[in-house]
Amino acid sequence: MNGLSIKPSKILLYLIFVWMMPQTVLSQQQWKLQMGSSSGYEYNVFNVHPSQGYIVDGVSESALQSGYFQHVLLGASYKLKRKKHQLFIQTIGQMDYFPLLPIVNLYRPTISLSYRYKYSKFQQWSFKSSYGAYITNRVENQDEVLRPPRSYQRVQLRLNYELKPFRGNISRLEAHWRHHRYNTEEMRLFYYRSFGLKASMEQSIFKNKTFRHSLALESEVVQRMYTDIEFDSIEDEENMEERLWRYAQFRSFYSFTKKRFLKTSVGVDRTTRLDIIQERFGYTQNQCFVKMRVDNKKMNYQCRISAAHRVYHDLMAAREIDEPLVHNYFRGYFKATRTWNKKLDVYLKIQGVHRTRNYSEVATSFLAYTNGVVRLGIVYRW
């Protein structure tokens, strides 16, 4: 009688089968696709003051441009859950097409991968990496501090740890790293790298089967280093300029939640930016905000309103005026969504920002402006 003989290839197939069986039985996999389209109108695409303009063939033209646009969205995602592990991959592509303003057309592809490990009922950690691009021919905003190009590419990494140390408390610690490179001419390299740490805590102060009241505190520090290099092709030299900005933010807010129907938050935050190298563009900003979300079986409403007061440390309001520049921002956002069969959404979205400043009558830069966008669209998921 010959001895038992099994081919190595069969052994390998058997091992793969044994490994995949518990994966298939115990795992939950989910694929999702989405497609959307919307039509809208944007007022003041370049965020300029009505008085700003430029000269074309000896004729003065207003820099304030507005127009209708068509928005298209395509997305896909994959989620895998197995016991304490969860993997999520998502990619989304978006395009805004302005038929009468082709220079402001833009494309926004993004892809992200995240992983979550639930160590126990009271703690978990997660990791997320993402890549995104903003591709457009929009010109530089001459009213911004650094006048960066509109187009860019960004890579970002996030590490998050969540802990529930005692009843009603959720504490989080997050670290992030970001590389943000602007799309510039061949003879220029312009980018920044940032690293930040964020700590937050939310504590329930009253909770029952229907209502929940909570208070939250957040603090974050970020260091951002800009590098701007211009190359001289003739002398084979480079001119490098660096800026180092450090941010510190503290936020507190109160939230009220009615289960499966309403969530509203009211809060304040304070942000300080320090311009370490050039000591020119630092500022302190105080902001208050209100957020609300209302849900029922078929309708969803979201609303955000905020007001911010920003005072620059070293940037003066205007020439021969020995007072710091002050900006006030008023922002609003509203979205209403109607859902059919958990697959089709029809939505209306309105958002805007209004900026004012001191000594606007004599100022020539960092001017006031108003921008607004309204759109009506649909999203289908399957």
Beta strands, then each sheet from edge to edge (+ up, - down):
strand 1: 27-43
strand 2: 53-56
strand 3: 59-62
strand 4: 67-82
strand 5: 85-97
strand 6: 106-117
strand 7: 123-136
strand 8: 152-163
strand 9: 169-182
strand 10: 188-207
strand 11: 211-232
strand 12: 237-258
strand 13: 262-275
strand 14: 283-295
strand 15: 299-318
strand 16: 321-340
strand 17: 344-357
strand 18: 369-381
sheet 1: 1+ 4- 5+ 6- 7+ 8- 9+ 10- 11+ 12- 13+ 14- 15+ 16- 17+ 18- 1+
sheet 2: 2+ 3-
end
